[in-house]
Amino acid sequence: MPVYEFICQDCGTVSEVRATVEQYSVGLAPTCGSCGSNRLARTFTSIGLATGRASQARGGGGCAPGAGPGCCYG
């Protein structure tokens, strides 16, 4: 499931929202967890996927160069 990042236009807090592509296309209406504002703007960062499996890649990696896909999943 894709992870979308939003930044609060009032307090600057960055929030992550997990939603399907279908949910995103219909429209997301996140609110800030810090100040409750609904003035959030989507940020464009690297793509994140929530797979339900642990991955070392987010924390700096752990795979040797050229190790191939799937090496960092536990």
PQR file with spaces between the fields and no chain letter, atoms N, CA, C, O and H, PARSE charges and radii, in Angstrom:
ATOM       1  N    MET     1       0.860   -1.169    0.000 -0.4000 1.5000
ATOM       2  CA   MET     1       0.000    0.000    0.000 -0.0000 2.0000
ATOM       3  C    MET     1       0.907    1.234    0.000  0.5500 1.7000
ATOM       4  O    MET     1       1.829    1.322    0.811 -0.5500 1.4000
ATOM       5  N    PRO     2       0.654    2.179   -0.896 -0.5600 1.5000
ATOM       6  CA   PRO     2       1.475    3.382   -0.950  0.2800 2.0000
ATOM       7  C    PRO     2       1.358    4.231    0.313  0.5500 1.7000
ATOM       8  O    PRO     2       0.326    4.244    0.984 -0.5500 1.4000
ATOM       9  N    VAL     3       2.443    4.937    0.616 -0.4000 1.5000
ATOM      10  CA   VAL     3       2.489    5.859    1.740 -0.0000 2.0000
ATOM      11  C    VAL     3       2.646    7.262    1.165  0.5500 1.7000
ATOM      12  O    VAL     3       3.593    7.535    0.427 -0.5500 1.4000
ATOM      13  H    VAL     3       3.281    4.926    0.072  0.4000 1.0000
ATOM      14  N    TYR     4       1.723    8.142    1.503 -0.4000 1.5000
ATOM      15  CA   TYR     4       1.741    9.522    1.022 -0.0000 2.0000
ATOM      16  C    TYR     4       2.142   10.425    2.171  0.5500 1.7000
ATOM      17  O    TYR     4       1.665   10.254    3.293 -0.5500 1.4000
ATOM      18  H    TYR     4       0.953    7.920    2.102  0.4000 1.0000
ATOM      19  N    GLU     5       3.024   11.398    1.901 -0.4000 1.5000
ATOM      20  CA   GLU     5       3.452   12.337    2.934 -0.0000 2.0000
ATOM      21  C    GLU     5       2.785   13.687    2.726  0.5500 1.7000
ATOM      22  O    GLU     5       2.682   14.189    1.607 -0.5500 1.4000
ATOM      23  H    GLU     5       3.411   11.537    0.990  0.4000 1.0000
ATOM      24  N    PHE     6       2.338   14.257    3.831 -0.4000 1.5000
ATOM      25  CA   PHE     6       1.710   15.569    3.824 -0.0000 2.0000
ATOM      26  C    PHE     6       2.409   16.452    4.840  0.5500 1.7000
ATOM      27  O    PHE     6       2.889   15.963    5.863 -0.5500 1.4000
ATOM      28  H    PHE     6       2.422   13.850    4.740  0.4000 1.0000
ATOM      29  N    ILE     7       2.470   17.757    4.566 -0.4000 1.5000
ATOM      30  CA   ILE     7       3.032   18.711    5.512 -0.0000 2.0000
ATOM      31  C    ILE     7       1.939   19.711    5.895  0.5500 1.7000
ATOM      32  O    ILE     7       1.220   20.228    5.039 -0.5500 1.4000
ATOM      33  H    ILE     7       2.079   18.153    3.735  0.4000 1.0000
ATOM      34  N    CYS     8       1.835   19.965    7.180 -0.4000 1.5000
ATOM      35  CA   CYS     8       0.826   20.892    7.688 -0.0000 2.0000
ATOM      36  C    CYS     8       1.234   22.325    7.342  0.5500 1.7000
ATOM      37  O    CYS     8       2.353   22.745    7.633 -0.5500 1.4000
ATOM      38  H    CYS     8       2.419   19.545    7.875  0.4000 1.0000
ATOM      39  N    GLN     9       0.337   23.055    6.732 -0.4000 1.5000
ATOM      40  CA   GLN     9       0.606   24.432    6.345 -0.0000 2.0000
ATOM      41  C    GLN     9       0.560   25.382    7.549  0.5500 1.7000
ATOM      42  O    GLN     9       0.999   26.528    7.450 -0.5500 1.4000
ATOM      43  H    GLN     9      -0.572   22.713    6.495  0.4000 1.0000
ATOM      44  N    ASP    10       0.033   24.912    8.679 -0.4000 1.5000
ATOM      45  CA   ASP    10      -0.058   25.756    9.866 -0.0000 2.0000
ATOM      46  C    ASP    10       1.121   25.565   10.826  0.5500 1.7000
ATOM      47  O    ASP    10       1.671   26.545   11.327 -0.5500 1.4000
ATOM      48  H    ASP    10      -0.324   23.982    8.760  0.4000 1.0000
ATOM      49  N    CYS    11       1.517   24.302   11.089 -0.4000 1.5000
ATOM      50  CA   CYS    11       2.576   24.080   12.076 -0.0000 2.0000
ATOM      51  C    CYS    11       3.820   23.399   11.507  0.5500 1.7000
ATOM      52  O    CYS    11       4.833   23.306   12.200 -0.5500 1.4000
ATOM      53  H    CYS    11       1.070   23.506   10.681  0.4000 1.0000
ATOM      54  N    GLY    12       3.768   22.920   10.259 -0.4000 1.5000
ATOM      55  CA   GLY    12       4.936   22.317    9.626 -0.0000 2.0000
ATOM      56  C    GLY    12       5.164   20.845    9.914  0.5500 1.7000
ATOM      57  O    GLY    12       6.156   20.279    9.455 -0.5500 1.4000
ATOM      58  H    GLY    12       2.944   22.995    9.697  0.4000 1.0000
ATOM      59  N    THR    13       4.274   20.210   10.662 -0.4000 1.5000
ATOM      60  CA   THR    13       4.419   18.794   10.971 -0.0000 2.0000
ATOM      61  C    THR    13       4.231   17.961    9.711  0.5500 1.7000
ATOM      62  O    THR    13       3.323   18.219    8.921 -0.5500 1.4000
ATOM      63  H    THR    13       3.468   20.670   11.035  0.4000 1.0000
ATOM      64  N    VAL    14       5.094   16.960    9.522 -0.4000 1.5000
ATOM      65  CA   VAL    14       4.977   16.043    8.389 -0.0000 2.0000
ATOM      66  C    VAL    14       4.247   14.795    8.866  0.5500 1.7000
ATOM      67  O    VAL    14       4.586   14.226    9.904 -0.5500 1.4000
ATOM      68  H    VAL    14       5.832   16.751   10.164  0.4000 1.0000
ATOM      69  N    SER    15       3.240   14.371    8.100 -0.4000 1.5000
ATOM      70  CA   SER    15       2.441   13.200    8.444 -0.0000 2.0000
ATOM      71  C    SER    15       2.456   12.218    7.286  0.5500 1.7000
ATOM      72  O    SER    15       2.543   12.621    6.126 -0.5500 1.4000
ATOM      73  H    SER    15       2.964   14.833    7.257  0.4000 1.0000
ATOM      74  N    GLU    16       2.373   10.937    7.594 -0.4000 1.5000
ATOM      75  CA   GLU    16       2.277    9.896    6.586 -0.0000 2.0000
ATOM      76  C    GLU    16       0.865    9.327    6.587  0.5500 1.7000
ATOM      77  O    GLU    16       0.268    9.114    7.643 -0.5500 1.4000
ATOM      78  H    GLU    16       2.303   10.609    8.537  0.4000 1.0000
ATOM      79  N    VAL    17       0.341    9.085    5.392 -0.4000 1.5000
ATOM      80  CA   VAL    17      -0.987    8.491    5.241 -0.0000 2.0000
ATOM      81  C    VAL    17      -0.848    7.277    4.337  0.5500 1.7000
ATOM      82  O    VAL    17      -0.345    7.389    3.219 -0.5500 1.4000
ATOM      83  H    VAL    17       0.826    9.258    4.535  0.4000 1.0000
ATOM      84  N    ARG    18      -1.287    6.129    4.809 -0.4000 1.5000
ATOM      85  CA   ARG    18      -1.303    4.917    3.989 -0.0000 2.0000
ATOM      86  C    ARG    18      -2.683    4.802    3.370  0.5500 1.7000
ATOM      87  O    ARG    18      -3.697    4.817    4.067 -0.5500 1.4000
ATOM      88  H    ARG    18      -1.695    6.039    5.717  0.4000 1.0000
ATOM      89  N    ALA    19      -2.706    4.687    2.047 -0.4000 1.5000
ATOM      90  CA   ALA    19      -3.977    4.596    1.334 -0.0000 2.0000
ATOM      91  C    ALA    19      -3.756    3.887    0.012  0.5500 1.7000
ATOM      92  O    ALA    19      -2.664    3.950   -0.554 -0.5500 1.4000
ATOM      93  H    ALA    19      -1.882    4.675    1.481  0.4000 1.0000
ATOM      94  N    THR    20      -4.770    3.221   -0.479 -0.4000 1.5000
ATOM      95  CA   THR    20      -4.675    2.590   -1.790 -0.0000 2.0000
ATOM      96  C    THR    20      -4.663    3.677   -2.858  0.5500 1.7000
ATOM      97  O    THR    20      -5.030    4.822   -2.593 -0.5500 1.4000
ATOM      98  H    THR    20      -5.657    3.170   -0.020  0.4000 1.0000
ATOM      99  N    VAL    21      -4.247    3.318   -4.047 -0.4000 1.5000
ATOM     100  CA   VAL    21      -4.253    4.262   -5.157 -0.0000 2.0000
ATOM     101  C    VAL    21      -5.691    4.710   -5.431  0.5500 1.7000
ATOM     102  O    VAL    21      -5.928    5.873   -5.759 -0.5500 1.4000
ATOM     103  H    VAL    21      -3.948    2.388   -4.262  0.4000 1.0000
ATOM     104  N    GLU    22      -6.636    3.802   -5.299 -0.4000 1.5000
ATOM     105  CA   GLU    22      -8.056    4.145   -5.495 -0.0000 2.0000
ATOM     106  C    GLU    22      -8.508    5.173   -4.463  0.5500 1.7000
ATOM     107  O    GLU    22      -9.177    6.144   -4.816 -0.5500 1.4000
ATOM     108  H    GLU    22      -6.443    2.857   -5.032  0.4000 1.0000
ATOM     109  N    GLN    23      -8.153    4.974   -3.191 -0.4000 1.5000
ATOM     110  CA   GLN    23      -8.519    5.941   -2.154 -0.0000 2.0000
ATOM     111  C    GLN    23      -7.903    7.306   -2.454  0.5500 1.7000
ATOM     112  O    GLN    23      -8.550    8.337   -2.275 -0.5500 1.4000
ATOM     113  H    GLN    23      -7.609    4.185   -2.904  0.4000 1.0000
ATOM     114  N    TYR    24      -6.649    7.308   -2.910 -0.4000 1.5000
ATOM     115  CA   TYR    24      -5.982    8.569   -3.227 -0.0000 2.0000
ATOM     116  C    TYR    24      -6.662    9.270   -4.399  0.5500 1.7000
ATOM     117  O    TYR    24      -6.823   10.490   -4.383 -0.5500 1.4000
ATOM     118  H    TYR    24      -6.123    6.470   -3.056  0.4000 1.0000
ATOM     119  N    SER    25      -7.065    8.502   -5.419 -0.4000 1.5000
ATOM     120  CA   SER    25      -7.694    9.115   -6.587 -0.0000 2.0000
ATOM     121  C    SER    25      -9.066    9.698   -6.262  0.5500 1.7000
ATOM     122  O    SER    25      -9.480   10.679   -6.880 -0.5500 1.4000
ATOM     123  H    SER    25      -6.934    7.511   -5.432  0.4000 1.0000
ATOM     124  N    VAL    26      -9.776    9.110   -5.301 -0.4000 1.5000
ATOM     125  CA   VAL    26     -11.068    9.640   -4.869 -0.0000 2.0000
ATOM     126  C    VAL    26     -10.852   10.916   -4.056  0.5500 1.7000
ATOM     127  O    VAL    26     -11.657   11.845   -4.107 -0.5500 1.4000
ATOM     128  H    VAL    26      -9.440    8.313   -4.798  0.4000 1.0000
ATOM     129  N    GLY    27      -9.753   10.942   -3.306 -0.4000 1.5000
ATOM     130  CA   GLY    27      -9.410   12.133   -2.521 -0.0000 2.0000
ATOM     131  C    GLY    27      -9.194   11.807   -1.062  0.5500 1.7000
ATOM     132  O    GLY    27     -10.034   11.176   -0.421 -0.5500 1.4000
ATOM     133  H    GLY    27      -9.098   10.187   -3.264  0.4000 1.0000
ATOM     134  N    LEU    28      -8.072   12.236   -0.546 -0.4000 1.5000
ATOM     135  CA   LEU    28      -7.759   12.069    0.864 -0.0000 2.0000
ATOM     136  C    LEU    28      -7.973   13.400    1.560  0.5500 1.7000
ATOM     137  O    LEU    28      -7.740   14.455    0.971 -0.5500 1.4000
ATOM     138  H    LEU    28      -7.389   12.748   -1.067  0.4000 1.0000
ATOM     139  N    ALA    29      -8.410   13.358    2.798 -0.4000 1.5000
ATOM     140  CA   ALA    29      -8.623   14.580    3.579 -0.0000 2.0000
ATOM     141  C    ALA    29      -7.974   14.410    4.946  0.5500 1.7000
ATOM     142  O    ALA    29      -8.669   14.373    5.961 -0.5500 1.4000
ATOM     143  H    ALA    29      -8.599   12.501    3.276  0.4000 1.0000
ATOM     144  N    PRO    30      -6.625   14.304    4.982 -0.5600 1.5000
ATOM     145  CA   PRO    30      -5.951   14.102    6.265  0.2800 2.0000
ATOM     146  C    PRO    30      -5.994   15.350    7.137  0.5500 1.7000
ATOM     147  O    PRO    30      -6.135   16.467    6.640 -0.5500 1.4000
ATOM     148  N    THR    31      -5.872   15.144    8.432 -0.4000 1.5000
ATOM     149  CA   THR    31      -5.751   16.256    9.376 -0.0000 2.0000
ATOM     150  C    THR    31      -4.432   16.091   10.123  0.5500 1.7000
ATOM     151  O    THR    31      -3.925   14.980   10.279 -0.5500 1.4000
ATOM     152  H    THR    31      -5.757   14.236    8.836  0.4000 1.0000
ATOM     153  N    CYS    32      -3.896   17.195   10.573 -0.4000 1.5000
ATOM     154  CA   CYS    32      -2.627   17.206   11.290 -0.0000 2.0000
ATOM     155  C    CYS    32      -2.804   16.586   12.676  0.5500 1.7000
ATOM     156  O    CYS    32      -3.710   16.960   13.421 -0.5500 1.4000
ATOM     157  H    CYS    32      -4.308   18.098   10.446  0.4000 1.0000
ATOM     158  N    GLY    33      -1.944   15.648   13.009 -0.4000 1.5000
ATOM     159  CA   GLY    33      -1.986   15.022   14.321 -0.0000 2.0000
ATOM     160  C    GLY    33      -1.507   15.935   15.437  0.5500 1.7000
ATOM     161  O    GLY    33      -1.804   15.688   16.606 -0.5500 1.4000
ATOM     162  H    GLY    33      -1.208   15.344   12.404  0.4000 1.0000
ATOM     163  N    SER    34      -0.767   16.991   15.095 -0.4000 1.5000
ATOM     164  CA   SER    34      -0.251   17.906   16.115 -0.0000 2.0000
ATOM     165  C    SER    34      -1.218   19.031   16.445  0.5500 1.7000
ATOM     166  O    SER    34      -1.509   19.286   17.614 -0.5500 1.4000
ATOM     167  H    SER    34      -0.525   17.192   14.145  0.4000 1.0000
ATOM     168  N    CYS    35      -1.727   19.716   15.392 -0.4000 1.5000
ATOM     169  CA   CYS    35      -2.562   20.896   15.657 -0.0000 2.0000
ATOM     170  C    CYS    35      -4.017   20.739   15.207  0.5500 1.7000
ATOM     171  O    CYS    35      -4.845   21.607   15.482 -0.5500 1.4000
ATOM     172  H    CYS    35      -1.491   19.509   14.443  0.4000 1.0000
ATOM     173  N    GLY    36      -4.334   19.635   14.514 -0.4000 1.5000
ATOM     174  CA   GLY    36      -5.707   19.393   14.096 -0.0000 2.0000
ATOM     175  C    GLY    36      -6.120   20.094   12.812  0.5500 1.7000
ATOM     176  O    GLY    36      -7.265   19.964   12.378 -0.5500 1.4000
ATOM     177  H    GLY    36      -3.661   18.930   14.291  0.4000 1.0000
ATOM     178  N    SER    37      -5.205   20.834   12.200 -0.4000 1.5000
ATOM     179  CA   SER    37      -5.515   21.570   10.972 -0.0000 2.0000
ATOM     180  C    SER    37      -5.830   20.610    9.828  0.5500 1.7000
ATOM     181  O    SER    37      -5.316   19.492    9.781 -0.5500 1.4000
ATOM     182  H    SER    37      -4.275   20.939   12.553  0.4000 1.0000
ATOM     183  N    ASN    38      -6.673   21.056    8.915 -0.4000 1.5000
ATOM     184  CA   ASN    38      -6.941   20.280    7.712 -0.0000 2.0000
ATOM     185  C    ASN    38      -6.234   20.895    6.502  0.5500 1.7000
ATOM     186  O    ASN    38      -6.494   20.509    5.362 -0.5500 1.4000
ATOM     187  H    ASN    38      -7.090   21.964    8.953  0.4000 1.0000
ATOM     188  N    ARG    39      -5.339   21.853    6.754 -0.4000 1.5000
ATOM     189  CA   ARG    39      -4.577   22.507    5.685 -0.0000 2.0000
ATOM     190  C    ARG    39      -3.245   21.779    5.492  0.5500 1.7000
ATOM     191  O    ARG    39      -2.188   22.277    5.880 -0.5500 1.4000
ATOM     192  H    ARG    39      -5.128   22.167    7.680  0.4000 1.0000
ATOM     193  N    LEU    40      -3.318   20.594    4.887 -0.4000 1.5000
ATOM     194  CA   LEU    40      -2.135   19.802    4.619 -0.0000 2.0000
ATOM     195  C    LEU    40      -1.874   19.766    3.122  0.5500 1.7000
ATOM     196  O    LEU    40      -2.805   19.672    2.322 -0.5500 1.4000
ATOM     197  H    LEU    40      -4.177   20.190    4.571  0.4000 1.0000
ATOM     198  N    ALA    41      -0.606   19.841    2.751 -0.4000 1.5000
ATOM     199  CA   ALA    41      -0.203   19.781    1.354 -0.0000 2.0000
ATOM     200  C    ALA    41       0.649   18.542    1.146  0.5500 1.7000
ATOM     201  O    ALA    41       1.495   18.211    1.977 -0.5500 1.4000
ATOM     202  H    ALA    41       0.150   19.917    3.401  0.4000 1.0000
ATOM     203  N    ARG    42       0.423   17.866    0.042 -0.4000 1.5000
ATOM     204  CA   ARG    42       1.185   16.661   -0.262 -0.0000 2.0000
ATOM     205  C    ARG    42       2.614   17.045   -0.596  0.5500 1.7000
ATOM     206  O    ARG    42       2.853   17.981   -1.359 -0.5500 1.4000
ATOM     207  H    ARG    42      -0.265   18.135   -0.632  0.4000 1.0000
ATOM     208  N    THR    43       3.564   16.315   -0.019 -0.4000 1.5000
ATOM     209  CA   THR    43       4.974   16.509   -0.348 -0.0000 2.0000
ATOM     210  C    THR    43       5.384   15.434   -1.330  0.5500 1.7000
ATOM     211  O    THR    43       4.827   14.336   -1.323 -0.5500 1.4000
ATOM     212  H    THR    43       3.369   15.555    0.600  0.4000 1.0000
ATOM     213  N    PHE    44       6.333   15.734   -2.155 -0.4000 1.5000
ATOM     214  CA   PHE    44       6.802   14.757   -3.133 -0.0000 2.0000
ATOM     215  C    PHE    44       8.184   14.286   -2.718  0.5500 1.7000
ATOM     216  O    PHE    44       9.187   14.978   -2.897 -0.5500 1.4000
ATOM     217  H    PHE    44       6.785   16.625   -2.160  0.4000 1.0000
ATOM     218  N    THR    45       8.202   13.083   -2.158 -0.4000 1.5000
ATOM     219  CA   THR    45       9.429   12.476   -1.681 -0.0000 2.0000
ATOM     220  C    THR    45       9.574   11.131   -2.357  0.5500 1.7000
ATOM     221  O    THR    45       8.800   10.792   -3.252 -0.5500 1.4000
ATOM     222  H    THR    45       7.388   12.521   -2.013  0.4000 1.0000
ATOM     223  N    SER    46      10.554   10.372   -1.937 -0.4000 1.5000
ATOM     224  CA   SER    46      10.734    9.042   -2.500 -0.0000 2.0000
ATOM     225  C    SER    46       9.512    8.191   -2.191  0.5500 1.7000
ATOM     226  O    SER    46       8.822    8.419   -1.198 -0.5500 1.4000
ATOM     227  H    SER    46      11.183   10.648   -1.210  0.4000 1.0000
ATOM     228  N    ILE    47       9.253    7.227   -3.030 -0.4000 1.5000
ATOM     229  CA   ILE    47       8.081    6.366   -2.887 -0.0000 2.0000
ATOM     230  C    ILE    47       8.306    5.410   -1.729  0.5500 1.7000
ATOM     231  O    ILE    47       9.368    4.800   -1.611 -0.5500 1.4000
ATOM     232  H    ILE    47       9.814    7.041   -3.837  0.4000 1.0000
ATOM     233  N    GLY    48       7.309    5.285   -0.885 -0.4000 1.5000
ATOM     234  CA   GLY    48       7.349    4.331    0.210 -0.0000 2.0000
ATOM     235  C    GLY    48       6.181    3.372    0.079  0.5500 1.7000
ATOM     236  O    GLY    48       5.065    3.785   -0.237 -0.5500 1.4000
ATOM     237  H    GLY    48       6.445    5.781   -0.980  0.4000 1.0000
ATOM     238  N    LEU    49       6.432    2.099    0.319 -0.4000 1.5000
ATOM     239  CA   LEU    49       5.369    1.112    0.284 -0.0000 2.0000
ATOM     240  C    LEU    49       5.309    0.399    1.616  0.5500 1.7000
ATOM     241  O    LEU    49       6.336    0.003    2.168 -0.5500 1.4000
ATOM     242  H    LEU    49       7.339    1.763    0.575  0.4000 1.0000
ATOM     243  N    ALA    50       4.115    0.240    2.124 -0.4000 1.5000
ATOM     244  CA   ALA    50       3.915   -0.516    3.357 -0.0000 2.0000
ATOM     245  C    ALA    50       3.589   -1.943    2.949  0.5500 1.7000
ATOM     246  O    ALA    50       2.501   -2.213    2.440 -0.5500 1.4000
ATOM     247  H    ALA    50       3.281    0.561    1.676  0.4000 1.0000
ATOM     248  N    THR    51       4.531   -2.861    3.173 -0.4000 1.5000
ATOM     249  CA   THR    51       4.343   -4.237    2.734 -0.0000 2.0000
ATOM     250  C    THR    51       3.964   -5.170    3.856  0.5500 1.7000
ATOM     251  O    THR    51       3.548   -6.303    3.611 -0.5500 1.4000
ATOM     252  H    THR    51       5.414   -2.642    3.587  0.4000 1.0000
ATOM     253  N    GLY    52       4.102   -4.708    5.091 -0.4000 1.5000
ATOM     254  CA   GLY    52       3.826   -5.583    6.221 -0.0000 2.0000
ATOM     255  C    GLY    52       5.037   -6.413    6.607  0.5500 1.7000
ATOM     256  O    GLY    52       4.995   -7.160    7.584 -0.5500 1.4000
ATOM     257  H    GLY    52       4.440   -3.788    5.290  0.4000 1.0000
ATOM     258  N    ARG    53       6.123   -6.287    5.842 -0.4000 1.5000
ATOM     259  CA   ARG    53       7.354   -7.004    6.159 -0.0000 2.0000
ATOM     260  C    ARG    53       8.407   -6.000    6.598  0.5500 1.7000
ATOM     261  O    ARG    53       8.422   -4.862    6.128 -0.5500 1.4000
ATOM     262  H    ARG    53       6.158   -5.680    5.048  0.4000 1.0000
ATOM     263  N    ALA    54       9.276   -6.415    7.486 -0.4000 1.5000
ATOM     264  CA   ALA    54      10.343   -5.538    7.960 -0.0000 2.0000
ATOM     265  C    ALA    54      11.357   -5.335    6.843  0.5500 1.7000
ATOM     266  O    ALA    54      11.657   -6.258    6.086 -0.5500 1.4000
ATOM     267  H    ALA    54       9.264   -7.340    7.867  0.4000 1.0000
ATOM     268  N    SER    55      11.874   -4.131    6.750 -0.4000 1.5000
ATOM     269  CA   SER    55      12.878   -3.833    5.747 -0.0000 2.0000
ATOM     270  C    SER    55      13.967   -2.981    6.361  0.5500 1.7000
ATOM     271  O    SER    55      13.680   -2.012    7.063 -0.5500 1.4000
ATOM     272  H    SER    55      11.630   -3.381    7.365  0.4000 1.0000
ATOM     273  N    GLN    56      15.215   -3.334    6.103 -0.4000 1.5000
ATOM     274  CA   GLN    56      16.329   -2.545    6.585 -0.0000 2.0000
ATOM     275  C    GLN    56      16.600   -1.380    5.659  0.5500 1.7000
ATOM     276  O    GLN    56      17.328   -0.462    6.035 -0.5500 1.4000
ATOM     277  H    GLN    56      15.448   -4.122    5.532  0.4000 1.0000
ATOM     278  N    ALA    57      16.036   -1.383    4.451 -0.4000 1.5000
ATOM     279  CA   ALA    57      16.336   -0.358    3.459 -0.0000 2.0000
ATOM     280  C    ALA    57      15.991    1.034    3.963  0.5500 1.7000
ATOM     281  O    ALA    57      16.703    1.987    3.644 -0.5500 1.4000
ATOM     282  H    ALA    57      15.444   -2.128    4.145  0.4000 1.0000
ATOM     283  N    ARG    58      14.936    1.184    4.729 -0.4000 1.5000
ATOM     284  CA   ARG    58      14.527    2.492    5.218 -0.0000 2.0000
ATOM     285  C    ARG    58      15.530    3.048    6.215  0.5500 1.7000
ATOM     286  O    ARG    58      15.702    4.263    6.309 -0.5500 1.4000
ATOM     287  H    ARG    58      14.357    0.410    4.987  0.4000 1.0000
ATOM     288  N    GLY    59      16.187    2.181    6.951 -0.4000 1.5000
ATOM     289  CA   GLY    59      17.115    2.635    7.966 -0.0000 2.0000
ATOM     290  C    GLY    59      18.553    2.683    7.500  0.5500 1.7000
ATOM     291  O    GLY    59      19.464    2.672    8.329 -0.5500 1.4000
ATOM     292  H    GLY    59      16.047    1.193    6.875  0.4000 1.0000
ATOM     293  N    GLY    60      18.782    2.735    6.215 -0.4000 1.5000
ATOM     294  CA   GLY    60      20.135    2.873    5.732 -0.0000 2.0000
ATOM     295  C    GLY    60      20.615    1.661    4.962  0.5500 1.7000
ATOM     296  O    GLY    60      21.744    1.644    4.473 -0.5500 1.4000
ATOM     297  H    GLY    60      18.043    2.744    5.542  0.4000 1.0000
ATOM     298  N    GLY    61      19.783    0.657    4.848 -0.4000 1.5000
ATOM     299  CA   GLY    61      20.149   -0.498    4.040 -0.0000 2.0000
ATOM     300  C    GLY    61      20.889   -1.541    4.838  0.5500 1.7000
ATOM     301  O    GLY    61      21.204   -1.337    6.011 -0.5500 1.4000
ATOM     302  H    GLY    61      18.865    0.670    5.246  0.4000 1.0000
ATOM     303  N    GLY    62      21.152   -2.613    4.226 -0.4000 1.5000
ATOM     304  CA   GLY    62      21.858   -3.700    4.852 -0.0000 2.0000
ATOM     305  C    GLY    62      22.268   -4.700    3.803  0.5500 1.7000
ATOM     306  O    GLY    62      22.907   -5.706    4.110 -0.5500 1.4000
ATOM     307  H    GLY    62      20.896   -2.779    3.274  0.4000 1.0000
ATOM     308  N    CYS    63      21.903   -4.429    2.565 -0.4000 1.5000
ATOM     309  CA   CYS    63      22.228   -5.312    1.461 -0.0000 2.0000
ATOM     310  C    CYS    63      23.559   -4.909    0.847  0.5500 1.7000
ATOM     311  O    CYS    63      23.903   -3.729    0.785 -0.5500 1.4000
ATOM     312  H    CYS    63      21.384   -3.611    2.316  0.4000 1.0000
ATOM     313  N    ALA    64      24.283   -5.893    0.405 -0.4000 1.5000
ATOM     314  CA   ALA    64      25.514   -5.624   -0.324 -0.0000 2.0000
ATOM     315  C    ALA    64      25.153   -5.124   -1.711  0.5500 1.7000
ATOM     316  O    ALA    64      24.139   -5.551   -2.262 -0.5500 1.4000
ATOM     317  H    ALA    64      24.004   -6.852    0.456  0.4000 1.0000
ATOM     318  N    PRO    65      25.938   -4.245   -2.291 -0.5600 1.5000
ATOM     319  CA   PRO    65      25.662   -3.780   -3.643  0.2800 2.0000
ATOM     320  C    PRO    65      25.539   -4.962   -4.599  0.5500 1.7000
ATOM     321  O    PRO    65      26.378   -5.863   -4.594 -0.5500 1.4000
ATOM     322  N    GLY    66      24.505   -4.954   -5.408 -0.4000 1.5000
ATOM     323  CA   GLY    66      24.278   -6.026   -6.377 -0.0000 2.0000
ATOM     324  C    GLY    66      23.671   -7.275   -5.789  0.5500 1.7000
ATOM     325  O    GLY    66      23.624   -8.300   -6.468 -0.5500 1.4000
ATOM     326  H    GLY    66      23.823   -4.222   -5.413  0.4000 1.0000
ATOM     327  N    ALA    67      23.195   -7.235   -4.536 -0.4000 1.5000
ATOM     328  CA   ALA    67      22.660   -8.426   -3.883 -0.0000 2.0000
ATOM     329  C    ALA    67      21.355   -8.887   -4.482  0.5500 1.7000
ATOM     330  O    ALA    67      20.967  -10.042   -4.306 -0.5500 1.4000
ATOM     331  H    ALA    67      23.232   -6.402   -3.984  0.4000 1.0000
ATOM     332  N    GLY    68      20.662   -7.997   -5.193 -0.4000 1.5000
ATOM     333  CA   GLY    68      19.416   -8.381   -5.832 -0.0000 2.0000
ATOM     334  C    GLY    68      18.209   -8.059   -5.018  0.5500 1.7000
ATOM     335  O    GLY    68      18.322   -7.740   -3.834 -0.5500 1.4000
ATOM     336  H    GLY    68      20.977   -7.059   -5.336  0.4000 1.0000
ATOM     337  N    PRO    69      17.029   -8.135   -5.638 -0.5600 1.5000
ATOM     338  CA   PRO    69      15.787   -7.772   -4.949  0.2800 2.0000
ATOM     339  C    PRO    69      15.438   -8.740   -3.834  0.5500 1.7000
ATOM     340  O    PRO    69      15.695   -9.940   -3.927 -0.5500 1.4000
ATOM     341  N    GLY    70      14.860   -8.206   -2.795 -0.4000 1.5000
ATOM     342  CA   GLY    70      14.367   -9.051   -1.701 -0.0000 2.0000
ATOM     343  C    GLY    70      15.385   -9.371   -0.633  0.5500 1.7000
ATOM     344  O    GLY    70      15.048  -10.051    0.336 -0.5500 1.4000
ATOM     345  H    GLY    70      14.652   -7.231   -2.719  0.4000 1.0000
ATOM     346  N    CYS    71      16.635   -8.904   -0.770 -0.4000 1.5000
ATOM     347  CA   CYS    71      17.656   -9.287    0.217 -0.0000 2.0000
ATOM     348  C    CYS    71      17.430   -8.626    1.571  0.5500 1.7000
ATOM     349  O    CYS    71      17.892   -9.144    2.588 -0.5500 1.4000
ATOM     350  H    CYS    71      16.908   -8.351   -1.557  0.4000 1.0000
ATOM     351  N    CYS    72      16.729   -7.491    1.607 -0.4000 1.5000
ATOM     352  CA   CYS    72      16.588   -6.740    2.859 -0.0000 2.0000
ATOM     353  C    CYS    72      15.306   -7.048    3.610  0.5500 1.7000
ATOM     354  O    CYS    72      15.005   -6.381    4.600 -0.5500 1.4000
ATOM     355  H    CYS    72      16.354   -7.070    0.781  0.4000 1.0000
ATOM     356  N    TYR    73      14.564   -8.012    3.182 -0.4000 1.5000
ATOM     357  CA   TYR    73      13.292   -8.323    3.854 -0.0000 2.0000
ATOM     358  C    TYR    73      13.507   -9.470    4.815  0.5500 1.7000
ATOM     359  O    TYR    73      14.155  -10.470    4.505 -0.5500 1.4000
ATOM     360  H    TYR    73      14.808   -8.555    2.378  0.4000 1.0000
ATOM     361  N    GLY    74      12.932   -9.284    6.008 -0.4000 1.5000
ATOM     362  CA   GLY    74      13.064  -10.315    7.026 -0.0000 2.0000
ATOM     363  C    GLY    74      11.886  -11.216    7.083  0.5500 1.7000
ATOM     364  O    GLY    74      11.854  -12.138    7.897 -0.5500 1.4000
ATOM     365  H    GLY    74      12.406   -8.472    6.260  0.4000 1.0000
